[in-house]
Amino acid sequence: MPDTNHDDLIHDWNRDRIVRERAIQFDDETLRDGLQSPSVNTPPIEDKIRCLHFMEALGIQSANVGLPGAGTRSRDDIAILVGEIAREKLHVAPNVACRTVVADIEPVVEITQKAGMPVEVSMFIGSSEIRRTIENWSLDGMLKTCEESLAFCARNQLPVMFVTEDTTRARPDTIRALYGAAVNGGARRICLCDTAGHVTPNGVHNLVSFVRREILAGQPDVRIDWHGHNDRGLGLINTLAAVEAGVDRVHGTILGIGERCGNAPLDQVLVNLKLLGVIPNVLRRLPEYCQFVSSACGVPIPMNYPVVGKDAFETATGVHAAAVVKALRRGDSWLANRVYSGVPADEFGLEQVITIGPMSGRSNVVYWLEKHGVRVTDVVVEQVLAAAKKSSRVLRDEEILDLVR
């Protein structure tokens, strides 16, 4: 066993950045908002059910399982998914997205009664001035429809998360009025949305602080959710900022699938919060879940995608590979998984991969040959290395084996 003391090998400038009073929770939007992407395939119900079980294995607390107002197929799938959660006693709590229209919410009553378990109504309405102008909405009219929908949920004992679309571009007085009506009408959660991917991390902190100070003062039992999009490439960092600002639950989709540029990538959110020590979740099945969603939805994973991309833990560069190999030869997997990686592969059920290409050195070749059970000789090493130096890319396994033969 290696005797290396790891305690002081990495000076972590990230320490003490996120301090929370309550544990953060996650809402997986893959099966609803994720499927609104114009480039994804809607998976069959069997695949949706498998997604629920991946969520359970990863410790994800809730999932948006659909939009009842989208039609019969959507409602049927929602009923089956909620039934699966109830029957298998999963810890993933279901919610559904509904407009602030009673007709959208009515099917949830039947689904709840049939499954014998609560289904949270994620009730949404546009809130920004630009949206109100397009729709010709008056604030009084918006409040009226919200109050009617909230009253319907209260009569039917449906838990409510009240969602304001485009919160990050809405006026303070509009937000104050809508959330005030929601809380007065019985909503126990409010959701702040960066629907157009507009906000920056500083804006996230400003918005969350405003809501806590101006709207939820004296309302300690009302929880705050964050729902972010990725139009400016800030979906991940904004979600981490929301966690830092103290929201109670954050939303995201696997691989960041969703409309336009997608949603905050839930897989990357989980990885970062795990590495920051904010969550205890065991994430060894996260790559499997990502690969499953990729296949089920027809979404290729970019080769350089964090953690689950093909190249995430693969190196063909000589100096990098040499350091990894030295750690492996010492029998120290902790070192091998961190010496050239900010993400330890073994935390996520993966491993470092050494390949051979034009930037490789002798260490790459020797390690690859040993890994594949090939006897290492100077002639073989030099032959493979010479071929790699002449190549314009990393050599495939079969090409190296042909050289060896």
HELIX and SHEET records of a PDB file:
HELIX    1   1 GLY A   34  GLN A   36  5                                   3    
HELIX    2   2 ILE A   45  LEU A   58  1                                  14    
HELIX    3   3 PRO A   68  ALA A   70  5                                   3    
HELIX    4   4 THR A   72  ARG A   87  1                                  16    
HELIX    5   5 VAL A  102  ALA A  115  1                                  14    
HELIX    6   6 GLU A  129  GLU A  135  1                                   7    
HELIX    7   7 LEU A  139  ARG A  155  1                                  17    
HELIX    8   8 THR A  167  ARG A  169  5                                   3    
HELIX    9   9 PRO A  172  ASN A  184  1                                  13    
HELIX   10  10 PRO A  201  PHE A  210  1                                  10    
HELIX   11  11 VAL A  211  ILE A  215  3                                   5    
HELIX   12  12 GLY A  235  ALA A  245  1                                  11    
HELIX   13  13 ILE A  254  GLY A  256  5                                   3    
HELIX   14  14 LEU A  266  LEU A  275  1                                  10    
HELIX   15  15 LEU A  286  CYS A  297  1                                  12    
HELIX   16  16 GLY A  318  ARG A  329  1                                  12    
HELIX   17  17 SER A  333  ALA A  336  1                                   4    
HELIX   18  18 ALA A  345  PHE A  348  5                                   4    
HELIX   19  19 ARG A  362  LYS A  371  1                                  10    
HELIX   20  20 ASP A  378  LYS A  390  1                                  13    
HELIX   21  21 ASP A  397  VAL A  404  1                                   8    
SHEET    1   A 9 GLN A  25  ASP A  28  0                                        
SHEET    2   A 9 SER A  62  ASN A  64  1                                        
SHEET    3   A 9 ALA A  93  ARG A  99  1                                        
SHEET    4   A 9 GLU A 120  GLY A 126  1                                        
SHEET    5   A 9 VAL A 160  GLU A 165  1                                        
SHEET    6   A 9 ARG A 189  ASP A 194  1                                        
SHEET    7   A 9 ARG A 223  GLY A 228  1                                        
SHEET    8   A 9 ARG A 249  GLY A 252  1                                        
SHEET    9   A 9 GLN A  25  ASP A  28  1                                        
SHEET    1   B 2 GLU A 314  THR A 315  0                                        
SHEET    2   B 2 VAL A 353  ILE A 354  1                                        
END                                                                             
